[in-house]
Amino acid sequence: MAEAELRGTLKDIAEEVRDEIQQGAEHVGMNIDFVAVDGDPYGQLVRVADELEADAIVVGASAHTGHCIVGSLAVRLVRAGRWPVTVVP
């Protein structure tokens, strides 16, 4: 029951974020594809970027200290060398 409620809440949040991003993109004349998925962030970003033939990837900066050990998502994407990667705070 709690998992279903959580998934519903996450879906609602994703829809709100998608709406805000779409409005901003339209305001500046930019085309975007908004995709919300579950799973390993790196693997899912690579999969979706390949499927959409993405021109670039934008990610938030990591706030976790663990990324120093296994590498941040942004660093892993940059190392893949397949897309320009922009990291925002």
Solvent accessible surface area in square Angstrom, and as a share of the most:
residue,aa,sasa,rsa
1,M,185,0.83
2,A,78,0.61
3,E,110,0.49
4,A,68,0.52
5,E,103,0.46
6,L,103,0.51
7,R,124,0.45
8,G,33,0.32
9,T,69,0.40
10,L,89,0.44
11,K,130,0.55
12,D,79,0.41
13,I,88,0.45
14,A,19,0.15
15,E,68,0.31
16,E,110,0.49
17,V,61,0.35
18,R,92,0.34
19,D,82,0.42
20,E,125,0.56
21,I,75,0.38
22,Q,70,0.31
23,Q,123,0.55
24,G,38,0.37
25,A,5,0.04
26,E,114,0.51
27,H,158,0.71
28,V,103,0.59
29,G,71,0.68
30,M,115,0.51
31,N,150,0.77
32,I,50,0.25
33,D,104,0.54
34,F,53,0.22
35,V,71,0.41
36,A,62,0.48
37,V,71,0.41
38,D,91,0.47
39,G,58,0.56
40,D,80,0.42
41,P,81,0.51
42,Y,47,0.18
43,G,32,0.31
44,Q,40,0.18
45,L,53,0.27
46,V,22,0.12
47,R,99,0.36
48,V,18,0.10
49,A,6,0.05
50,D,65,0.34
51,E,113,0.51
52,L,79,0.39
53,E,148,0.67
54,A,32,0.25
55,D,128,0.66
56,A,51,0.40
57,I,11,0.06
58,V,98,0.57
59,V,13,0.07
60,G,50,0.48
61,A,56,0.43
62,S,49,0.32
63,A,100,0.77
64,H,140,0.63
65,T,119,0.69
66,G,37,0.35
67,H,60,0.27
68,C,106,0.63
69,I,154,0.78
70,V,118,0.68
71,G,19,0.18
72,S,12,0.08
73,L,51,0.25
74,A,13,0.10
75,V,62,0.36
76,R,96,0.35
77,L,0,0.00
78,V,88,0.50
79,R,187,0.68
80,A,35,0.27
81,G,64,0.61
82,R,127,0.46
83,W,26,0.09
84,P,91,0.57
85,V,30,0.17
86,T,69,0.40
87,V,69,0.39
88,V,65,0.37
89,P,162,1.02
